[in-house]
Amino acid sequence: MSGSREHERPGPSDETPTYARGRGRRWSLGVLIRQWEIVRTHLVWGWRLHSLGKRTVLCRCCVLNNPRAVALGSYVKIHNDFILADLCPADREYPKIVIGDGTMAMFRLQCNAARSVRIGRNVLIASNVLITDSDHVVDPDGLPVTRNAKFITRPVCIGDNCWLGQNAVILKGVAIGHDSIVGANSVVTRDVPPCSVVAGNPARLIRRLDDPACTAQPLPVLI
Ligand SMILES: CC(C)(COP(=O)(O)OP(=O)(O)OC[C@H]1O[C@@H](n2cnc3c(N)ncnc32)[C@H](O)[C@@H]1OP(=O)(O)O)[C@@H](O)C(=O)NCCC(=O)NCCS
């Protein structure tokens, strides 16, 4: 009986989310490794972070100085050597770093928050991206910058479904609208409207994604 039900179950289609496709599959080494990564993340970080959603994976950590300041949604993956830094641990207004469901960050993400960095859902972050809500204060008449704990801080917000290209830098006070792209090596100093492609240093608008005349066609699938 159960065998025939199994037979009737529809297989994964192109519309099935990637994370759900494995459900009907046999257990493989890849699936086991993924399960272990999830379990390890929950054992190591689950009780320390502000919140941790289901099936989220944190790979090798470089710096996570105050886990209480970090809230992660479900199905998040952050690859090796990430830095999630609370710049003002004395200020206990948590969470300061919020990462939404389904967001994926490649290697060496650095996210610094003195007060607030919000990353939306399903954001793709390429390698070596810096997101910061603060600048150090260099005071010619005061403490050396290495010992000066003051920051100039403005909150950062990245909307849902954005793609941040390799080596992108997102500076304090920036809000990036949903469904936007930040080009490789770009330095974003100003707000980005939704559905925009920005690039360069400082980042400038290249095109709009909601303009049918400018929307790139998907590449043909080569078999
Ligand atoms: C931003 C990006 C998506 C734009 O692609 P596109 O829409 O095809 O843009 P085009 O190549 O037509 O370039 C349009 C203009 O923007 C400029 N431009 C494109 N990307 C740029 C970048 N990263 N920095 C500076 N200028 C850039 C181009 O020089 C061109 O300028 P011009 O009109 O004066 O000649 C792409 O260039 C990019 O940076 N991709 C990121 C890749 C990446 O980081 N991958 C990591 C793997 S997750």
PDBQT file of the ligand as one rigid body, heavy atoms in Angstrom, charges set to zero:
ROOT
HETATM    1  C1  LIG A 301      26.309  44.324 -12.438  1.00  0.00    +0.000 C 
HETATM    2  C2  LIG A 301      26.221  43.279 -13.551  1.00  0.00    +0.000 C 
HETATM    3  C3  LIG A 301      25.182  42.212 -13.174  1.00  0.00    +0.000 C 
HETATM    4  C4  LIG A 301      25.728  44.076 -14.773  1.00  0.00    +0.000 C 
HETATM    5  O1  LIG A 301      25.607  43.218 -15.853  1.00  0.00    +0.000 OA
HETATM    6  P1  LIG A 301      24.883  43.793 -17.198  1.00  0.00    +0.000 P 
HETATM    7  O2  LIG A 301      23.522  44.301 -16.875  1.00  0.00    +0.000 OA
HETATM    8  O3  LIG A 301      25.024  42.755 -18.229  1.00  0.00    +0.000 OA
HETATM    9  O4  LIG A 301      25.726  45.095 -17.516  1.00  0.00    +0.000 OA
HETATM   10  P2  LIG A 301      26.670  45.380 -18.776  1.00  0.00    +0.000 P 
HETATM   11  O5  LIG A 301      27.781  44.398 -18.837  1.00  0.00    +0.000 OA
HETATM   12  O6  LIG A 301      25.806  45.569 -19.983  1.00  0.00    +0.000 OA
HETATM   13  O7  LIG A 301      27.301  46.786 -18.374  1.00  0.00    +0.000 OA
HETATM   14  C5  LIG A 301      26.557  48.002 -18.420  1.00  0.00    +0.000 C 
HETATM   15  C6  LIG A 301      27.495  49.142 -17.998  1.00  0.00    +0.000 C 
HETATM   16  O8  LIG A 301      27.798  48.981 -16.606  1.00  0.00    +0.000 OA
HETATM   17  C7  LIG A 301      29.214  48.854 -16.426  1.00  0.00    +0.000 C 
HETATM   18  N1  LIG A 301      29.432  47.825 -15.405  1.00  0.00    +0.000 N 
HETATM   19  C8  LIG A 301      28.926  46.583 -15.381  1.00  0.00    +0.000 A 
HETATM   20  N2  LIG A 301      29.314  45.936 -14.271  1.00  0.00    +0.000 NA
HETATM   21  C9  LIG A 301      30.104  46.797 -13.598  1.00  0.00    +0.000 A 
HETATM   22  C10 LIG A 301      30.820  46.707 -12.377  1.00  0.00    +0.000 A 
HETATM   23  N3  LIG A 301      30.776  45.601 -11.632  1.00  0.00    +0.000 N 
HETATM   24  N4  LIG A 301      31.509  47.782 -11.966  1.00  0.00    +0.000 NA
HETATM   25  C11 LIG A 301      31.541  48.901 -12.715  1.00  0.00    +0.000 A 
HETATM   26  N5  LIG A 301      30.871  49.050 -13.874  1.00  0.00    +0.000 NA
HETATM   27  C12 LIG A 301      30.179  47.996 -14.315  1.00  0.00    +0.000 A 
HETATM   28  C13 LIG A 301      29.748  48.406 -17.773  1.00  0.00    +0.000 C 
HETATM   29  O9  LIG A 301      31.081  48.802 -17.942  1.00  0.00    +0.000 OA
HETATM   30  C14 LIG A 301      28.819  49.126 -18.720  1.00  0.00    +0.000 C 
HETATM   31  O10 LIG A 301      29.240  50.472 -18.805  1.00  0.00    +0.000 OA
HETATM   32  P3  LIG A 301      29.150  51.287 -20.214  1.00  0.00    +0.000 P 
HETATM   33  O11 LIG A 301      27.676  51.293 -20.576  1.00  0.00    +0.000 OA
HETATM   34  O12 LIG A 301      29.687  52.638 -19.885  1.00  0.00    +0.000 OA
HETATM   35  O13 LIG A 301      29.956  50.500 -21.175  1.00  0.00    +0.000 OA
HETATM   36  C15 LIG A 301      27.564  42.556 -13.802  1.00  0.00    +0.000 C 
HETATM   37  O14 LIG A 301      28.431  43.412 -14.534  1.00  0.00    +0.000 OA
HETATM   38  C16 LIG A 301      28.265  42.159 -12.501  1.00  0.00    +0.000 C 
HETATM   39  O15 LIG A 301      29.002  42.942 -11.892  1.00  0.00    +0.000 OA
HETATM   40  N6  LIG A 301      28.018  40.918 -12.047  1.00  0.00    +0.000 N 
HETATM   41  C17 LIG A 301      28.522  40.410 -10.777  1.00  0.00    +0.000 C 
HETATM   42  C18 LIG A 301      29.211  39.038 -10.973  1.00  0.00    +0.000 C 
HETATM   43  C19 LIG A 301      29.618  38.460  -9.640  1.00  0.00    +0.000 C 
HETATM   44  O16 LIG A 301      29.998  39.143  -8.732  1.00  0.00    +0.000 OA
HETATM   45  N7  LIG A 301      29.524  37.156  -9.513  1.00  0.00    +0.000 N 
HETATM   46  C20 LIG A 301      29.810  36.482  -8.280  1.00  0.00    +0.000 C 
HETATM   47  C21 LIG A 301      29.210  35.109  -8.273  1.00  0.00    +0.000 C 
HETATM   48  S1  LIG A 301      27.794  34.979  -7.175  1.00  0.00    +0.000 SA
ENDROOT
TORSDOF 0
